[in-house]
Amino acid sequence: MDKDNNKSIRKAGRNPKDDPAVFRYSISLNAQEHAQFLSLFEQSGMQVKAHFITACIFQKTIKTVKIDKAAVDYYIKLTNLYSQFRSVGVNYNQVVKILFRHFSEKKAAAYLFKLEKQTIEMAVLCKKIIRLTEEFETKYLKKET
């Protein structure tokens, strides 16, 4: 077999692009410009700097993603609090059943009165949480148009 003949039979590597990018340009940035460039690049969420630069040059829309760590933490804690409220509700039903099963009606009513007071306090607390959440959303999570 001939070496040239062997090369034509095997086809390895990438398929050539229809319109390859062969023109290259170079720019220089000072430290401040470089920091600003990196900040914008990170906010864009793009993976390749060259794609980000071409998008900027040709005024393509660039997606910027801003993650507010405080808002994420707030919603995580709010979700945990919600799951705890659900657990309290389940426990509440179980306690009421146990009270009437194991105690006299008079004694169960006394314990239920105490439980009712705690439930009222929890309802007030829940209303405060809802109000604070609404305030948080209006102040810090405004939709930018």
N, C-alpha and C positions, 0 to 999 in steps of 0.2 A: 504494500500500500504506500501511496505517496503522501507526504505530510500535508501538502496543499489540498489534496483530495479529502483527507481525514478532517481537516478544519471545516470544510464546507458542509460536511455531513452533520457534525455536531453543532448545536446551537446553544450556547450558554450565555449567561448574563441577562441584563435587563433588555427589554424591548426599547428601541430608541424612541424618544419623544417626537411628536409631530412638530412642535415648535419649541425647541430647547432655548432656555435662557442663557445666552452667551455674552451679553453685554454686562459688564461689572462696573460699579462706581464705588468710590471710597469717600467717606466723610470723616472729619475729625471733630470731636466734642471735648469741651473742657470738663472738669470734674462736676460742676453744677449741672451742666446740660446732660452729662452722662447719667447722673443720679435721677434727673427728671425723666429721661428716656426710659431708664429701667423701671421707674415707678409706673409710667404709662403702660409699658409693656406688660408688667405684672397685672395691672388692672384690666387689661384687655382680655386676659385668659388665653391668649394665643400661645402656641408651643414654640413657634419658629420666629426668630427676630426678623428674618428677611421677609416673611409674609406680613408681619406687622408694619415694617417700613414701607413696603409696596402699597399696603392698604392706606397708610397715611398719605403717601404721595399722590395716589390716584383718588383720594377722598372717598374711599369705600367706607361704609359704616363699620365702626369698630365697636365691638361689644365690650363694655367695661362692667366688671363685677365687683361690687363693694360689699363686703361682708362685715356687718356690724356685730362684733363679738359680744357686746353688751346685750343686744337684742336676742342673739342666739342663746346666750346664757339665761336670759329672762324667760324665754319660751321653754327651755329645757326644764327650768325649775317650776314653771307654771304647769307643765305637763306632769311632772312628778307630784305636784300638789293635787292635781286633778285625780290622779290614780289613788292618792291617799284618801281623798274625799269619797271615792267609790268604795274603798275598803271600809271606811267608817260606816257607810250606808249598809253594807253587807253585815258588818258586825252589829250594827244597831238592830237590825231585824232579828238576828240570832239572840241578842241580849233580851229583847222583849219576849221572845218565845220562851227562853229559859226562865225569866222572872215569873211568868204566869204558870209555868210547869212546876217549879220547885218552891214557890212561896205562896203565902195566903194572898188573897186579893188586896187586903189592906196594906200589907207590907210591899207587895209588888207595885201598888199605886204610889207609895212613898218613894220607892226607888225610881219609878217612872217620872215622878215630879222632878227629881234631881237631874235625870237624864234629859228631860225636856228643857230645863234651864241651860244645860250645856249645849243643847241643840240650837237654842235661840242665839247663844253667843257665837256659835259656829256660823249660823246664817248671817249674822251681822258682819262677821269677819269675811265671809264669802262676798257680801255686797261691797265691802271695802276693796277686796282684791279685784273685783270686776271694775270698780271705778278707777283704781290705779292702773289697771291694764288699758282702759280706754284713754286715760291721760297719757300713758306711755306711747300708745299708738299714734295719738294726734300730735304729740310733741316730737317724737324721735323717728317715727316710721312714716313720715310724709312721703307720698308718691311724687317723684320728680317727673315733671312733664316736659 
